Amino acid sequence: MADRQADRQEAGYLRVAQAIRDRIADGTWLPGHKLPNRPSLAGEFGVGENTVRQALEIVLAEGLLESFRGRGRGTYVRAPRERHILPRTLTPTAAPGRLGLAPAGSPTSVEAESTAKIPAPAPIAARLGITAGDLCVRTDYEVLAARRCVLTATSWEPYALTAGTPVVLPEGGPLAGRGVAMRMAQIGITVARVTEVPRPVQLDRETTQLLGASPGGQAVLIERTHYDTGGRPVETADILVPTERWDITYDIPLYQVPRT
């Protein structure tokens, strides 16, 4: 009896998953269509809400649907993703401002929030050359395209470095959003170099939903650190770039070799 019930339950969510695929394939549900909620789908297909949840998880994993939280919360038919170029350049004027990013191919905007006096986690403290728990200014960034988040970054600066100055908050004051080098120059610190360490990572469930990425999607985590002329780290950031959306392109100018 228990085995037959389990078989019926399995057949139920597979049947619902196939019905969803069919509606997407035949154009009944076009890209951007918001699916009915679980109770509505459960009533329509004559199954329980848990069966609908299992069916949706399958089709989400296949990349045919995407799920969002917050404003616009719900499950939608996923449109084919355009890939865009994310230029990384050593030329300061080519990628100004906040992240040193200049996304190409799609109009974007940036939302950011700075918070002072946040204790530094041990890995961040090691990158900044300070003690774990020392106070920092943390800034969280979301890059938006069509009002949806497409990449994120988290920046950390030692609070002792900028405390009491007009540039203590990267997203406040007279140089809000102008970037690390320009803000540090305002208080007499010259940023001389930047290092970046790209690492492949797998998106967790929360970040996948925030970015509207495919479940189990991959990303590049860029660990970026700014140093002053004395080699002191003045800022470090984790920039998370979903690989299904962006092609990271490095533009590296070469020194001109004089002819002999």
MARVEX-506133 format. One record per residue: residue in three letters; x, y negated, z of N, C-alpha, C, O, CB in turn. Coordinates in steps of 0.2 Angstrom, whole numbers, padded with zeros to 4 digits, always signed. Each point is the difference from the previous one (the first is absolute). Glycine has a CB too. Example, Ala and Ser with C-alpha at 12.3 -4.5 7.8 and 13.67 -1.06 7.14 Angstrom:
% residues 2
ALA+0066+0028+0039-0004-0006+0000+0004-0006+0000+0005+0001+0003-0014+0005+0003SER+0007-0011-0010+0004-0006+0001-0004-0005+0003+0003-0006+0001+0003+0009-0011
//
This chain:
% residues 260
MET+0004+0006+0000-0004-0006+0000+0004-0006+0000-0001-0005-0004-0008+0011+0010ALA+0014-0006-0001+0005-0006+0000+0004-0001-0006+0001-0006-0003+0000+0008+0015ASP+0001+0004-0016+0003-0001-0006-0004-0003-0005+0002-0004-0004+0005+0014+0007ARG-0013-0008-0004-0005-0002-0005-0001-0008+0001+0000-0004-0005-0005+0015+0004GLN+0004-0013+0007-0001-0007+0002+0006-0004-0002+0000-0006-0003-0007+0009+0012ALA+0013-0001-0008+0006-0003-0002+0001-0001-0007+0002-0005-0003+0004+0009+0013ASP-0008+0002-0014+0000+0000-0007-0005-0006-0003+0002-0003-0005+0001+0016+0005ARG-0009-0013+0003-0005-0005-0002+0003-0007+0001-0001-0004-0004-0008+0012+0006GLN+0012-0009+0004+0003-0007+0001+0005-0002-0005+0001-0005-0002-0003+0007+0015GLU+0007+0003-0014+0005-0001-0005-0003-0002-0007+0002-0004-0003+0006+0012+0009ALA-0013-0004-0008-0003-0001-0006-0003-0007-0001-0001-0003-0005-0001+0016+0004GLY-0001-0015+0007-0003-0006+0001+0004-0006-0002-0002-0004-0004-0006+0009+0012TYR+0014-0005-0005+0004-0006-0001+0004+0000-0007+0001-0005-0003+0001+0004+0016LEU-0001+0007-0015+0003+0001-0007-0006-0003-0005+0002-0003-0005+0006+0013+0008ARG-0014-0008-0002-0005-0002-0004-0001-0008+0000-0001-0003-0006-0005+0014+0008VAL+0006-0014+0004+0000-0007+0000+0005-0003-0003+0000-0005-0004-0006+0006+0014ALA+0012+0001-0009+0006-0003-0003+0000+0001-0008+0002-0005-0003+0005+0008+0013GLN-0010+0002-0013+0000+0001-0007-0005-0005-0002+0000-0003-0006+0003+0015+0006ALA-0009-0013+0003-0005-0005-0002+0003-0007+0000-0002-0004-0005-0007+0012+0010ILE+0013-0010+0000+0003-0006+0000+0005-0001-0006-0001-0005-0004+0000+0005+0016ARG+0005+0005-0014+0004+0000-0006-0004-0001-0006+0002-0004-0004+0006+0011+0010ASP-0014-0003-0006-0004+0000-0006-0003-0007-0002+0000-0003-0005-0002+0015+0007ARG+0000-0016+0004-0003-0006-0001+0006-0006-0002-0002-0004-0004-0007+0007+0013ILE+0015-0001-0007+0005-0005-0002+0002+0001-0007+0001-0004-0004+0004+0004+0015ALA-0005+0007-0013+0002+0002-0007-0005-0002-0005+0002-0003-0006+0004+0012+0011ASP-0012-0009-0003-0005-0002-0006-0002-0007+0001-0005-0002-0004+0000+0013+0004GLY+0008-0015+0004-0001-0007+0000-0006-0002+0004-0002-0006+0000+0007+0005-0011THR-0008+0005+0015-0006-0002+0004+0003-0004+0006-0003-0005+0002-0003+0016-0004TRP+0012-0010+0004+0003-0004+0005+0007-0003-0003+0004+0004-0001-0009+0003+0011LEU+0005-0013-0012+0005-0003-0003+0005-0002+0005-0001-0001+0006-0006-0003-0015PRO+0014+0002+0006+0005-0003+0005-0003-0006+0004-0003-0004-0003+0012+0009-0005GLY-0008-0005+0014-0002-0005+0005-0007+0001+0003-0002-0003+0004+0009-0004-0011HIS-0010+0013+0004-0007+0001+0003+0001+0002+0008+0004+0005+0001-0008-0001-0013LYS+0000-0006+0016+0000+0002+0007-0004+0005+0001-0006+0000-0001+0009-0011+0005LEU-0001+0017-0001-0004+0006+0001-0005-0001+0006+0002-0004+0004+0008+0011-0008PRO-0015-0004+0004-0005+0000+0005+0004+0002+0007+0004+0004-0001-0014-0002-0007ASN+0007-0004+0013+0003+0003+0007-0001+0007+0001-0004+0003-0004+0002-0014+0009ARG+0005+0014+0000+0000+0007+0001-0007+0003+0001-0002+0005-0003+0013-0006+0008PRO-0015-0003-0001-0007+0003+0002-0004+0000-0007-0004+0005-0001+0005-0010+0013SER+0000+0000-0016-0004+0000-0006+0002+0006-0005-0004+0003-0003+0003-0016+0004LEU+0008+0014-0001+0002+0005-0005-0002+0007+0003-0002+0005-0003+0012-0012+0000ALA-0010+0008+0010-0002+0006+0003-0007+0001-0001-0002+0006-0002+0010-0008+0011GLY-0012-0003-0009-0007+0001-0002-0002+0002-0007-0004+0004-0001+0002-0012+0010GLU+0006+0005-0013-0001+0001-0007+0002+0007-0002-0003+0004-0004+0005-0016+0002PHE+0004+0015+0005+0002+0006-0002-0002+0006+0004+0001+0006-0001+0009-0012-0003GLY-0014+0004+0010-0003+0005+0004+0006+0004+0004-0001+0006+0001-0009-0005-0009VAL+0015-0005+0010+0005+0003+0005+0001-0005+0006-0003-0005+0000+0009+0010-0011GLY-0002-0003+0015+0002-0004+0006+0005-0005-0002+0004+0000-0005-0006+0010+0012GLU+0003-0015-0002+0004-0005-0001+0008+0002+0000+0004-0003-0004-0012-0005+0009ASN+0009+0013-0001+0007+0003+0000+0002+0003-0007+0005+0000-0002-0007+0002+0014THR-0003+0001-0015+0001+0003-0007+0002-0006-0005+0004+0001-0004-0012+0009+0007VAL+0004-0015-0002+0001-0006-0005+0007-0003+0002+0004-0001-0005-0016-0002+0004ARG+0014+0003+0007+0007-0002+0002+0005+0004-0003+0005-0003-0003-0009-0002+0013GLN+0003+0012-0010+0005+0004-0003+0001-0001-0008+0005+0000-0003-0007+0008+0013ALA-0004-0009-0013+0000-0001-0007+0003-0006-0002+0004+0000-0005-0015+0006+0004LEU+0010-0012+0005+0003-0006-0002+0008+0000+0001+0003-0003-0004-0014-0003+0008GLU+0013+0010+0001+0007+0001+0001+0004+0003-0006+0005-0002-0001-0008+0003+0014ILE-0001+0004-0015+0003+0003-0006+0001-0004-0006+0005-0001-0003-0010+0011+0007VAL-0001-0014-0006+0000-0005-0005+0005-0006+0001+0003-0002-0005-0015+0006+0002LEU+0013-0006+0009+0004-0005+0002+0007+0002-0002+0005-0003-0002-0012-0001+0011ALA+0009+0010-0006+0007+0003-0001+0001+0001-0008+0006+0000-0002-0007+0006+0013GLU-0004-0005-0015+0002+0000-0007+0001-0006-0004+0001-0001-0005-0008+0011+0006GLY+0006-0016+0003+0001-0006-0002-0006-0003-0004+0001-0005-0004+0011+0008+0003LEU-0018+0000+0001-0006-0003-0004-0004-0005+0004-0003-0004-0003+0003+0015-0003LEU+0001-0011+0013-0003-0005+0004+0005-0003+0004+0006+0002+0001-0016+0005+0000GLU+0008-0013+0002+0004-0003+0005-0004-0003+0005-0006-0002-0001+0014-0001-0008SER-0005+0002+0015-0004-0001+0006+0003-0007+0003+0006+0000+0001-0009+0012+0001PHE-0001-0016+0001+0002-0006+0003-0003-0001+0006-0006+0002+0002+0008-0007-0013ARG+0001+0001+0016-0002-0002+0006-0001-0007+0001+0002-0004-0005+0003+0014+0010GLY-0008-0013+0000-0001-0007+0001-0005-0003-0005-0005+0004-0002+0017-0005+0006ARG-0011-0005-0007-0004-0003-0005+0000+0005-0006+0005+0002-0002-0003-0014+0007GLY-0008+0013-0008-0001+0004-0005+0001+0008+0001+0001+0004-0004+0003-0014-0002ARG-0005+0011+0013+0001+0007+0002-0004+0005-0004-0006-0002-0001+0008-0002+0013GLY+0000+0010-0013-0003+0005-0004+0004+0004-0004+0006-0001-0001-0016-0006+0001THR+0007+0011-0004+0003+0005-0005-0002-0002-0007-0006-0001-0001+0007+0010+0009TYR+0004-0010-0012-0001-0003-0007+0003+0005-0005+0005+0003+0001-0005-0015+0003VAL-0003+0012-0010+0003+0003-0006+0006-0004-0002+0000-0006-0001-0011+0010-0003ARG+0017-0001+0004+0006-0003-0001+0001-0001-0008-0001+0004-0004+0006+0001+0014ALA-0002-0012-0011+0001-0001-0007+0007+0002-0001+0004+0000+0004-0011-0010-0004PRO+0009+0011-0007+0007+0002-0001+0005-0006+0002-0002-0006-0001-0002+0013-0009ARG+0009-0005+0013+0005-0005+0003+0005-0003-0005+0003+0004-0004-0005+0002+0015GLU+0002-0012-0012+0005-0004-0004+0007+0000+0004-0001-0001+0006-0008-0006-0012ARG+0014+0009+0003+0006-0001+0004+0003-0007-0002+0000-0003-0005+0003+0015+0004HIS+0000-0015+0006+0003-0007+0000+0007+0000+0002+0002+0005+0003-0013-0010-0001ILE+0015+0000-0005+0007-0001+0002+0000-0004+0006-0003-0005+0001+0007+0006-0013LEU+0001+0002+0017+0001-0004+0006+0008-0002-0001+0004+0004+0002-0013+0002+0005PRO+0010-0012-0009+0007-0002-0001+0004-0001+0007-0003-0003+0004+0000-0002-0015ARG+0009+0007+0011+0004-0001+0006+0006-0003-0003+0003+0002-0005-0007+0007+0012THR+0006-0015-0005+0005-0004-0003+0005-0003+0005-0002-0002+0006-0006-0001-0016LEU+0014+0002+0008+0005-0004+0005+0000-0007-0002+0003-0004+0004+0004+0014-0004THR-0012-0013-0004+0000-0007-0002-0005-0003+0005-0006+0002-0001+0009+0000-0011PRO-0002-0006+0017-0004-0003+0004-0006-0003-0003-0006+0000+0003+0015-0001+0005THR-0008-0003-0013-0006-0004-0003-0005+0005-0004-0005-0002-0002+0013-0008+0001ALA-0006+0016-0001-0004+0004-0004-0005+0004+0004-0005+0002-0002+0014-0001-0005ALA-0008-0001+0014-0005+0004+0004-0001-0004+0007+0003+0003+0005+0000+0008-0011PRO-0006-0017+0005+0000-0004+0006-0005+0002+0006-0004+0004-0002+0007-0013-0005GLY-0002+0007+0013-0005+0000+0005+0001+0007+0004+0004+0004+0000-0011-0011-0007ARG+0001+0008+0010-0001+0005+0006+0004+0006-0001+0005+0001+0004-0016-0005-0003LEU+0010+0008-0006+0003+0007+0000+0006+0000-0005+0003+0006+0000-0014-0001+0003GLY+0012-0010-0006+0005+0001-0006-0003+0004-0005+0004+0003-0004+0006-0004+0012LEU-0016+0001-0009-0004+0004-0005-0003-0004-0005-0003-0005+0002+0001+0014+0006ALA+0002-0007-0014-0004-0004-0005-0004+0006-0004+0002+0001-0006+0007-0011+0005PRO-0014+0012+0003-0004+0005-0004-0002-0002-0007-0002-0006+0000-0002+0011+0011ALA+0005-0001-0016-0001-0002-0006-0006+0004-0003-0001+0006+0002+0013-0009-0004GLY-0016+0000-0003-0005+0004-0003-0007+0000+0003-0005+0002-0003+0014+0005-0001SER-0009-0011+0010-0007+0000+0003+0000-0006+0005+0005-0001+0003-0007+0014-0004PRO-0003-0017+0000-0001-0006+0005+0000+0003+0007-0004+0004+0002-0002-0011-0010THR+0010+0004+0013+0001+0003+0006+0000-0006+0005+0001-0006-0002+0005+0016-0002SER-0008-0008+0010+0000-0005+0006+0003+0003+0006+0000+0007+0000-0010-0014-0005VAL+0012+0004+0010+0003+0003+0006-0004-0003+0006-0001-0006+0001+0013+0007-0007GLU-0013+0004+0010-0003-0002+0007+0005+0002+0005+0003+0006+0000-0015-0004-0004ALA+0013-0006+0009+0006+0001+0005-0002-0002+0007-0004-0005+0000+0012+0004-0009GLU-0006+0004+0014-0001-0002+0007+0006+0001+0004+0003+0005+0000-0015-0002-0001SER+0015-0008+0004+0006+0000+0004-0002+0000+0007-0005-0004+0002+0011-0002-0010THR-0003+0010+0012-0001+0000+0007+0007+0000+0004+0005+0004-0002-0015+0003+0000ALA+0011-0011+0007+0006-0001+0003+0000+0004+0007-0005+0002+0002+0006-0014-0007LYS+0005+0013+0007+0002+0004+0006-0003+0007+0000-0003+0002+0005+0003-0013+0001ILE+0002+0015-0011-0002+0007-0001+0007+0004+0002+0005-0002-0003-0015-0001-0006PRO+0009+0007+0014+0007+0004+0001+0002+0004-0006-0004+0003-0003+0000-0002+0015ALA+0010-0001-0013+0003+0004-0006+0000+0007+0001+0003+0002+0005+0004-0012-0008PRO-0010+0014-0001+0001+0008+0000+0007+0001-0001+0004-0004-0003-0016+0006-0001ALA+0014+0004+0007+0007+0002-0001+0003+0000-0007+0006-0003-0001-0008+0010+0011PRO-0001-0004-0015+0003-0001-0007+0001-0007-0003+0004-0001-0003-0010+0013+0001ILE+0001-0016+0004+0000-0007-0002+0006-0004+0003+0004-0003-0003-0017+0003+0001ALA+0013+0002+0009+0006-0004+0004+0006+0002-0003+0005-0004+0000-0012+0004+0010ALA+0008+0007-0012+0007+0002-0003+0001-0004-0006+0006-0001-0001-0007+0013+0006ARG-0004-0013-0009+0002-0003-0006+0001-0008+0001+0004-0003-0004-0012+0011-0002LEU+0005-0011+0011+0002-0007+0002+0006-0001+0004+0002-0005+0002-0015+0003-0003GLY+0016+0008+0004+0005-0001+0004-0001-0003+0007+0004-0003+0003+0003+0002-0013ILE-0014+0003+0012-0002-0003+0007-0002+0006+0004+0001+0006-0002-0005-0017-0003THR+0002+0010+0011-0002+0006+0005-0007+0001-0001-0004-0004-0001+0013+0001+0009ALA-0011+0010-0008-0007+0002-0001-0004-0004+0006+0002+0000+0006+0002+0012-0011GLY-0009-0014+0003-0004-0004+0005+0001-0007+0000-0004-0004+0002+0004+0014+0004ASP+0005-0013-0009+0001-0007-0001-0006-0003-0004-0002+0003-0005+0015-0002+0005LEU-0014-0007+0001-0006-0003-0003+0001-0002-0007+0006-0003-0002-0009-0001+0013CYS-0002+0005-0015+0001-0002-0007-0006-0004-0003-0005+0000+0004+0012+0010-0006VAL-0007-0013-0004-0006-0002-0003-0001+0005-0006+0004+0001-0004-0001-0013+0007ARG-0009+0015-0002-0002+0005-0005-0005-0003-0005-0005-0004+0002+0007+0013+0006THR-0001-0008-0014-0005-0003-0005-0002+0006-0005+0004+0004-0003+0001-0015+0003ASP-0012+0012+0000-0003+0005-0004-0003-0003-0007-0003-0005+0001+0000+0012+0010TYR+0005-0004-0016-0002-0003-0007-0004+0006-0003+0001+0006+0000+0009-0014-0001GLU-0015+0005-0003-0004+0004-0005+0000-0004-0006-0002-0005-0001-0005+0011+0010VAL+0009-0002-0015+0000-0003-0006-0007+0002-0004-0001+0006+0000+0014-0006-0001LEU-0017-0004-0001-0007+0001-0002+0000-0001-0008+0003-0005-0002-0008+0002+0013ALA+0002+0008-0014-0002-0001-0007-0008+0001-0001-0002+0006+0002+0014-0003-0006ALA-0015-0007+0001-0008+0001+0000-0003+0001+0007-0004+0004+0001+0005+0001-0013ARG+0002-0009+0017-0002+0001+0007+0001+0006+0003-0003+0001+0005-0006-0009-0008ARG+0013+0012+0000+0002+0007+0003+0007+0000+0002+0004-0002-0004-0014+0008-0002CYS+0012-0003+0011+0007+0000+0002+0004+0005-0004-0003+0006-0001+0000-0008+0013VAL+0008+0000-0015+0004+0005-0005+0007+0001+0003+0003+0005-0002-0010-0009-0007LEU+0010+0000+0014+0006+0002+0003+0000-0004+0006-0003-0005+0001+0009+0008-0012THR-0002+0000+0016+0001-0003+0007+0007-0001+0002+0005+0003-0003-0016+0002+0006ALA+0012-0009+0002+0007-0001+0002-0001-0003+0008-0005-0003+0001+0010+0000-0013THR+0000+0005+0015+0001-0002+0007+0007-0003+0002+0005+0004-0001-0014+0005+0004SER+0009-0015-0001+0006-0004+0000+0002-0001+0008-0005-0001+0004+0004-0004-0016TRP+0007+0006+0014+0002-0002+0007+0006-0005+0000+0005+0001-0004-0009+0011+0007GLU+0003-0017+0001+0006-0004+0002+0001-0001+0007-0005+0000+0004+0002-0006-0015PRO+0009+0006+0013+0002-0001+0007-0003-0007+0003+0001-0005-0003+0009+0012+0002TYR-0014-0006+0006-0004-0006+0003+0006-0005+0002-0001-0006+0000-0009+0013+0003ALA+0015-0005+0000+0005-0004+0003+0003-0005-0006+0003-0005+0002+0000+0014+0007LEU-0003-0006-0015+0003-0004-0005-0004-0006-0002+0003-0005-0002+0002+0016-0002THR-0011-0011+0004-0004-0006-0002-0005-0003+0005-0003-0005-0001+0003+0011-0010ALA+0000-0003+0017-0004-0003+0006+0001-0007+0001+0006-0002+0000-0006+0013+0005GLY-0005-0015-0005+0001-0007+0001+0001-0004-0006+0001-0006+0001+0003+0009+0010THR-0004+0000-0017+0001-0004-0006-0006+0000-0004-0005+0004+0001+0017+0000-0001PRO-0013-0008-0005-0006-0001-0004-0001+0006-0004-0005+0001-0003+0007-0013+0002VAL+0003+0017+0000-0001+0005-0005-0001+0007+0004+0002+0005-0003+0005-0011-0006VAL-0008+0006+0015-0001+0006+0004-0005+0005-0003+0001+0006+0001+0002-0013+0010LEU-0008+0004-0014-0005+0004-0003+0001+0000-0007-0001-0005-0003-0008+0003+0012PRO+0010+0008-0013+0001+0000-0007-0006-0003-0004+0000-0003-0005+0008+0012+0007GLU-0014-0008+0001-0006-0002-0003-0004-0006+0004-0006-0001-0001+0005+0013-0003GLY+0006-0016+0007-0003-0006+0003+0006-0005+0000+0005+0001-0002-0013+0005+0009GLY+0006-0013-0006+0005-0005+0000+0001-0003-0007-0004+0002-0005+0009+0003+0015PRO+0000-0009-0011+0001-0004-0006+0002+0004-0006-0001-0002-0005+0004-0007+0012LEU+0000+0015-0005+0003+0004-0006-0004+0007+0000+0003+0005-0002+0009-0011+0003ALA-0018+0006+0001-0004+0006+0000+0000+0003-0007-0001-0003-0005-0006-0001+0014GLY+0009+0011-0009+0000+0004-0006+0005-0002-0005+0000+0002-0006-0012-0002+0007ARG+0017-0003+0001+0006-0002-0005+0005+0005+0000+0005-0001-0004-0008-0011+0006GLY+0003+0017+0002+0006+0005+0000+0005-0001+0005+0001-0005+0003-0003+0006-0015VAL+0006+0004+0013+0005+0001+0005+0005-0005-0001+0002-0004+0005-0005+0016-0003ALA+0006-0012-0008+0006-0005-0001-0001-0007+0001+0004-0004+0004+0000+0013-0012MET-0010-0011+0006-0002-0007+0000-0001-0002+0007+0002-0006+0003-0007+0006-0014ARG+0001+0004+0015-0002-0002+0007+0007+0000+0004+0000-0004+0004-0012+0010-0005MET+0016-0001+0000+0006+0000+0004+0005-0006-0001+0003-0002+0005-0004+0015-0005ALA+0001-0015-0006+0004-0006-0002-0002-0006+0004+0004-0004+0002-0002+0009-0013GLN-0009-0005+0012-0003-0006+0004+0003+0000+0007+0001-0006+0003-0011+0007-0009ILE+0013+0004+0009+0002+0000+0007+0008+0001+0000+0003+0003+0005-0014+0001-0001GLY+0014-0005-0010+0007+0001-0001+0003+0007-0001+0006+0001+0001-0006-0011+0006ILE-0004+0014-0008+0002+0007-0002+0000+0002-0007-0005-0001-0003+0001+0005+0014THR+0010-0002-0014+0001+0001-0007-0001+0008-0001+0004+0003+0002+0003-0014-0004VAL-0012+0013-0002-0001+0007-0002+0005+0001-0005-0001-0003-0006-0011+0003+0010ALA+0016+0005-0003+0006+0001-0006-0002+0006-0004+0002+0000-0006+0006-0005+0014ARG-0011+0010-0005-0001+0006-0004-0007+0004+0003-0002-0001+0005+0015+0002-0008VAL-0015+0003-0002-0006+0004+0002+0002+0008-0002+0003+0001-0005-0011-0011+0003THR+0006+0014+0006+0001+0007-0001-0007+0004-0001-0005-0003+0004+0016+0003+0002GLU-0012+0004-0010-0006+0004-0001+0002+0007+0000+0004+0003-0004-0010-0012-0002VAL+0002+0013+0010+0001+0008+0000-0007+0003-0002-0005+0000+0004+0014-0001+0005PRO-0010+0003-0015-0006+0003-0002+0000+0008+0002+0004+0003-0001-0005-0011-0009ARG-0005+0010+0013-0001+0006+0002-0007+0003-0002-0005-0004+0000+0012+0002+0010PRO-0007+0008-0013-0007+0003-0001-0004+0002+0006+0003+0003+0004+0002+0001-0015VAL-0011-0006+0011-0004+0002+0006-0007+0003-0003-0002-0002-0005+0008-0007+0013GLN-0010+0012-0003-0006+0002-0002-0005-0004+0004+0001-0001+0006+0002+0013-0009LEU-0008-0015+0000-0005-0004+0003-0004+0003+0005-0002+0006-0001+0002-0013-0009ASP-0001+0004+0016-0004+0004+0005-0007-0002-0001-0002-0004-0005+0011+0003+0013ARG-0014+0004-0005-0007-0001-0001-0002-0007+0000-0004-0002-0004+0002+0014+0009GLU+0004-0015+0000-0003-0007+0001+0003-0005-0005-0004-0004-0003+0004+0006+0015THR+0006-0001-0014+0003-0004-0005-0003+0001-0007-0001-0004-0004+0012+0003+0011THR-0012+0008-0008-0003+0002-0006-0007-0004-0001-0001-0002-0006+0007+0014+0007GLN-0010-0012+0004-0006-0003+0000+0000-0008-0001-0003-0003-0004-0001+0012+0011LEU+0009-0012-0004+0001-0007-0001+0002-0002-0007-0002-0005-0003+0006+0005+0015LEU+0000+0004-0015+0003-0001-0007-0005+0003-0005+0002-0001-0006+0010+0001+0010GLY-0017+0004-0002-0004+0003-0005+0004+0005-0005-0001+0000-0006-0006-0010+0006ALA+0012+0013+0003+0004+0004-0003-0003+0008+0000-0004+0001+0004+0015-0009-0002SER-0008+0012-0006-0002+0007+0000+0003+0003+0006+0005-0001+0003-0005+0002-0015PRO-0005+0004+0015+0002+0003+0006+0007+0004-0001+0001+0003-0005-0013-0002+0008GLY+0017-0002+0002+0006+0004-0001+0005-0004-0005+0005+0003-0002-0011+0008+0004GLY+0004-0017-0004+0004-0004-0004+0007-0002+0002+0001+0000+0006-0012-0005-0010GLN+0015+0004-0001+0007-0002+0002+0001-0007+0000-0004-0004-0004+0008+0015-0001ALA+0001-0014+0008+0002-0007+0000+0007+0000+0001+0004+0004+0002-0015-0008+0003VAL+0014-0002-0007+0007-0002+0001+0000-0005+0006-0003-0005+0000+0006+0007-0012LEU+0001+0000+0018+0000-0005+0005+0007-0003-0001+0005+0003+0001-0012+0004+0007ILE+0007-0014-0009+0006-0004+0000+0002-0003+0006-0004-0004+0003+0001+0002-0015GLU+0008+0004+0015+0003-0003+0007+0004-0006-0002+0006+0001-0003-0006+0010+0009ARG-0002-0017-0006+0004-0006-0002+0002-0003+0006-0004-0001+0005-0003+0000-0015THR+0013-0002+0010+0003-0004+0006+0004-0006-0003+0004+0001-0005-0003+0010+0012HIS-0002-0017-0004+0003-0006-0002+0006-0001+0005-0001+0001+0006-0009-0006-0011TYR+0016+0003+0003+0006-0001+0004+0002-0007-0001+0000-0003-0006+0004+0015+0006ASP-0001-0015+0005+0003-0007+0000+0007+0001-0002+0003+0005-0001-0011-0010+0009THR+0012-0001-0009+0007+0000-0002+0004+0004+0005+0006+0002-0002-0008-0013-0004GLY+0000+0012+0012+0004+0003+0005-0001+0008+0000+0003+0003+0004-0002-0014+0002GLY-0006+0013-0010-0002+0007+0000-0005+0002+0005-0001+0006+0001+0012-0004-0005ARG-0014-0007+0007-0005+0001+0005-0007+0001-0004-0002-0004-0004+0008-0003+0013PRO-0010+0013-0007-0006+0000-0003-0005-0005+0003+0000-0001+0006+0002+0013-0007VAL-0006-0015-0003-0005-0005+0002-0007+0002-0001-0004-0004+0002+0013-0005-0004GLU-0010+0014-0002-0007+0002-0002+0001+0007-0003+0005+0002-0004-0009-0014+0002THR-0001+0016+0004+0000+0007-0004-0008+0001-0001-0004-0002+0004+0015+0006+0002ALA-0012+0000-0011-0007+0001-0002-0001+0007-0003+0005+0003-0003-0007-0015+0001ASP-0004+0015+0002-0001+0006-0003-0006-0002-0005-0005-0002+0001+0008+0009+0009ILE-0001-0006-0017-0004-0001-0005-0003+0006-0003+0004+0004-0002+0002-0015-0001LEU-0012+0012+0003-0003+0007-0002-0003-0001-0007-0005-0004-0001+0003+0007+0013VAL+0004+0000-0017-0002+0000-0007-0003+0006-0002+0004+0005-0001+0005-0014-0001PRO-0015+0010+0000-0003+0006-0002+0003+0002-0007-0001-0005-0005-0010+0003+0012THR+0013+0008-0008+0004+0001-0007-0005+0001-0005+0001-0001-0006+0008+0006+0012GLU-0016-0004-0005-0005+0001-0005-0002-0006-0003-0003-0001-0005-0001+0011+0011ARG+0006-0016-0003-0002-0006-0002+0005-0005-0003-0001-0004-0004-0008+0005+0013TRP+0015+0000-0006+0006-0005-0002+0006+0004-0002+0002+0005+0002-0006-0013+0006ASP+0007+0005-0013+0007+0002-0002+0005-0006+0002+0000-0005-0002-0005+0011-0008ILE+0009-0004+0015+0005-0005+0003+0006+0000-0005+0003+0004-0002-0007-0001+0014THR+0005-0010-0014+0005-0001-0005+0005-0005+0003-0002-0005+0002-0006+0007-0011TYR+0014+0000+0009+0005-0004+0003+0004-0004-0006+0002+0003-0004+0000+0005+0014ASP-0002-0015-0009+0003-0004-0004+0007-0003+0003-0001-0004+0004-0010+0001-0010ILE+0016+0006+0004+0007-0002+0003+0004-0004-0005+0003+0003-0004-0004+0007+0011PRO+0002-0017-0006+0005-0003-0004+0007+0002+0001+0002+0001+0006-0010-0011-0006LEU+0012+0010-0005+0007+0002+0000+0004-0007-0001-0002-0005-0003-0001+0016-0002TYR+0009-0010+0009+0004-0006-0001+0003+0000-0007+0002+0006-0003+0001-0005+0016GLN-0001-0007-0015+0003+0000-0007+0007+0001+0001+0004-0003+0003-0013-0005-0007VAL+0012+0013+0000+0007+0001+0000+0004-0004-0005-0002+0000-0006+0000+0012+0010PRO+0006-0017-0002+0004-0004-0005+0004+0004-0005+0003+0005+0002-0003-0014+0007ARG+0000+0006-0015+0004+0003-0005+0007-0001+0001+0002-0005+0003-0011+0004-0011THR+0013+0006+0006+0008-0001+0001+0003-0001-0006+0006-0001-0001-0006+0008+0011
//
